[in-house]
Amino acid sequence: MSNNSFSPKTKFNFRKLLPIFALSFIFPMSLTACDSGSKTKGSDSDEVVVLRMSHFMPAPSAMNTQAFEPWAKKIEEESNGRIKIENFPSSTLSKASETYDAAVNGRVDIGIQLQGYTSGRFPISQIAELPGMSNSASQMSCLMQTLYDNGTISSEYEDSHVLALYGLGPGVLHSTKLIATPEDMKGLRIRRPSAVAGDIIEIMGAAPVGLPANDIYTSLQRGVIDGLSLPWDGVPIFRVNELIDNHTNIPLYSSSFVMNMNQAKYDSLPDDLKKVLDDNSGMVFSKMVGDVISKMDIEALQDAKEAGSTIVDIPDPLNDPAWSGPLKQGTQKYLDSVSRDGADADAIYKKVKEASDFCKV
């Protein structure tokens, strides 16, 4: 047999070695490619960071189109396209009651949620929701962010990176039956957004019903509830105005939101991108969204008036003979529950009132 011949066995082994020879050339090239694309903290690289933002507000709502979307666009512009925020409205990425924890656990990057949707999770923060603390979304937004910045409520959010806190306008009553006095609420099933509102509704003789805002319309249609407590901005958002034309314009309580970010995700960002987020968070974001919501409240109330709805105005219920008793009773009931958990509720209540006065507009 000549030297140029191979036995079948030799030929087989040679072919087995071919992939190894190929990898010996490809693998170093791959390492070089990966190394050339590595980014250093604080670098001016063109790597795009995608942040998934989740909330329950409907996509067409003014809060989404006039606050959340412009904020996301501003972040993208100021980062020169290096941060892209993907907006997931209508609870499409996380349930309304689980969005804060979804951000904590990294299932989403940024979450926006009502504190009241997780009963007992933010008891100190919700002292700010009690009657008489706020008269507008702008004031409530300033109040919540101030309480976080001065450390009054910050301990409740240590498991994530808080971008901002803000609030809604006062929650008022919308019902199938006209409510002019607390007695008119007896026996009614009223949707409540939080424990604070639930206590007040129950003290007045109604049955508080807990359900997500996205279920309000169908629950009214089917007679599951007789009415609800909701700020004016939510009336067109959740189409309440299509089914109800009785409104009791009374500031029973206020609701607040937290916008939080996964801590590890925030920590992983280069310093210059952190600065873009920081510059557009805190009181800057709080004031922006508070002003948007305050405008929505005014417009929704005006639309109800123009539509011929029946509106009962009770602007100062804490000093109204018929309403002050139940509201003060509901306030004390909530403060007592916070005290039982070990917090100095009276001292916190005093700090909240001081911040409320500071934020009056």
Phi, psi and omega in degrees: 000137182285165179291341181273002181262150178237140173287160178306321181294315180297318181299319180298314181297323180297318181293328178295332182280344184302315179299327180293317177299319181297317180296330181296337177267320186286317186301313177298324179296321179295319179298320180296318181296316180296320183293322181292338181263003182290148183243145177253150181302127178084007181282165179260040181290167179259018177295134182264127175261121180261124179245124180269119182252127184239139175201170185261355182293139179299149182303320182281353186296151180297327180298322179285313186281331184257348181237299186293312182294315176298324178297315179298320179293320180296319177299316181296317181294315183288342176265008183056038176081005183276345170243126175238121180261117176270119187266123178243093179278180171058031178057032181283341181249335178205150178295151183302325183272356184240007188289322178300311181293330177298323176288321177301317185273354177086008176289332168230164180268321179228131179235147177232119187213147170290131176299326183294346180284347175239088186303129177085356183278325183232057187297324181290317179301322186284355171299329179291346181274353185293157182305142175087357182275333184210145179245359181202162177295325179296316179293317181295323179294315176299318181299311183295315181292323178297316180296327176287314183296325181271004173088001182296321184239001188298334182296340181280355186235024186287351181270004178207174177266113181279124175274316180192159169236145178208174184221170178259173173288172181304141175280126180244178185257136176229125190213157176287334177247138181296132178246113178249334179224163177303329180298331181291347182272347184301128178086352180279150174260111187245124176295133179238141182270347186202170178296323179301308179294324181298318178300315182294316180298318181293320180298330180276002175097000178268166178259112179288134181240123179268121175202151181297152181301326181293347179261001184300311186300309181293328179292323175292317180302318185271358179077017177292326176232154179261349181179189184200159171254126187199140174296159184299326183298332182282347183298308176285328182302315183256016172060031178296326182295345178280342187239342185229138176228020172246124184225131175253104187278076183233129179282087183285323186194177172227154178246152180230157179239154169236136174250108185239159182231145176303126186298316181297323179294316178297315182297333182283347182286147172294157187302322183291329177282327173302319182296323178299314178296314182299319183294338182249014181247193178062220185295334178299309179292317182302315180294318182299309183288327177298319179292322178298314182291320178301320178295320178296320178301312181299316182293319181293321177296317179296321179297321179294320178297315182291334179280355179084018178294154176275121184234122175259121182263124175227080190290332184229071187293334180293341177246014178264127184305325183281326189258337188297320182301304180299323182291318178292324178295317178295322178298312182294324178299318181290317179298322178296322180293324178291321179295324179296336179274003173104357179270154176274082188299322182294319179293320179293319179302321179295318179295322179295318179297321178296317178293324177300315178296322179297327186265004180300137180235000000 
